[in-house]
Amino acid sequence: MAKRVRRKKSRPKAAIPNYREEGVKASRPDTRPALIALFLVILLIGSALYFTSMVEDSSVVVEYGVNAELLTNNHNTEPGQDTDFVLVITNTGSIADTFDIGVKSNDGGFSITIEEGYESIVVDKNKRKPVIVNVKTSSSATGLLYAHLEIKSRGDGTKTAEVKLDVNTDYEFGNQTSRGDSVSLHYAGILAKNGNLFDSSMEYVWDNYGYLKSGVTDPRLPPQNRVLDPLKSDHVGCPSPGQPLPEECDGNGGLIGGFGTKIVGMYEGQSLSVRIPAKDAYGENPDGHNLGGEDLIFVIKIISID
């Protein structure tokens, strides 16, 4: 007899979850806000580091300071006439600064004029700049007279320098120079950009002024080779060779244009100064002369008309 075979009942299949993939995604945490917040934090930190690098270290102390001196002093002048001083200003501070030049006291009753455009000057740290100061005496002036200039820092108004201008008015000038004259004179020449001395026939300058142009040997040191003889020049104010000669000139001038022009009209015994642009000095080409491309300042003292 055939046995009845019992069939095992199959277990019901697990129900297939009835949801879509979109549902899974929707149920996960949204990380976008956290990522945005992290990005903003990184951006803020980077910006802070950048701006911090742009600001000077607070531990660095900014210092202001100024020093001033005269290229020459103790000038002679006739009452009612004028003379020039060259004021050299040094920034001794740690940053660039602007300095105002003014008259602190005027015991001589002078008319004092700071070179136009240089009443206030900007000087980089540890650098110098020269300025011409004109002093005109009154017609009634007598004796040894003086005035004081004050140079004040704009960065720190308490930082000032002072110089004394000494003038002897018990003096009488000689003849006045004219175009075409031959003269003997003393001079001192400095670079207008930094006040460095490049040449002089004045003993006072060599003994008292310490800033020399590169390549200039200090004649106070061995071997002592200073030349203090007056410079002799013929046909002052006359043009260079190759140009037509005016009636007053019987020969060509031997000085740079700006220098020779300044001499015309000066008196024997008078000291004046002149700022000469490169084009009127040794030219604007730095390769044409060791002073090429340089604006210059000269102090000139006429000794005699020969």
C-alpha positions, 0 to 999 in steps of 0.5 A: 500500500502506497504510503501517503507522502506528507508534503512539507508546508513551505514557509511563507516568503518574507515580504518584499519591503515596499519602498523606493530608493528615494525613501532611503535617501530621505531617511539619511541625515543631511550633511550639507549644513555641516559641510557649509559650516566647516567651509565657513570656518576654514574661510574665516581662519584663512582670512584672519591669518591673511589680515594678520600677516598684513598688519605689523607685529604689535611687538615692533615699536615704531620710533620717530627721530630727526637730526639736522645740520648745516653744510656750511655756517658762519657766513659773511654778508653785507647789510641789506644783502643775502646769503644761502645755507644748505640744511641737511635733514636726517630721518633717524626713526624706524619708518619714513616720515614727513618733516616740517621746516620752520623758523623757531627764533629770529634774533637777527631780524632776518627775512628767512625763506625756505626753498620753494616746495621744500618747506615740508619734505618726506625722508625715508628711514636712515636717509638724508635730504638737503634743503636750501635756506635763504637769509636776507639781512636788513639794511640796518643790520650790524654785528654777529646775528643769528636765527634758529630753525626747527625741524619737526616730525609729523609722526611725533611732534615731540621729535624735533631738531634745531640748527643755528644760522650764524651771520656776520653783517660787519662785512662789505661785499666787493664787485658784482660778477657779470657775464663773461668775467673770470673769477676765483671761487670756493665750492662744495657739491652734494647730491640732491637726493641724499646730501652726500658730498662729491667734491669741495674746495672748502676746508670747513666742509671737509673738517665738519661734514661726514657724508661722502659719496661712494668712491670719494676718499676722505682727505682727512685720512691718509693719504691726505690729498685734499685740494683747497685751492680756489677754482678758477673759471673764465667766461662765467655764464657763457655757453659751451663750445659750439654755441654762438657767443653773446657779445659779453663773451670772448670765450666759452664757459668752462663750468656746467651750465647751472653752476656758471649761470648762478655765479653771474650777479654774485658779489665778491665775498658772497656765499650762495647755493643753487640746486641744479637738475641733471639736465643742466649739470652732467646730463640725464644719462647715468652712463655718460658721467659718474654724476650723470642723472644726478640733481646736484646742490652747490654752495658757492663763495666768490673769492675774486673777480680776476 
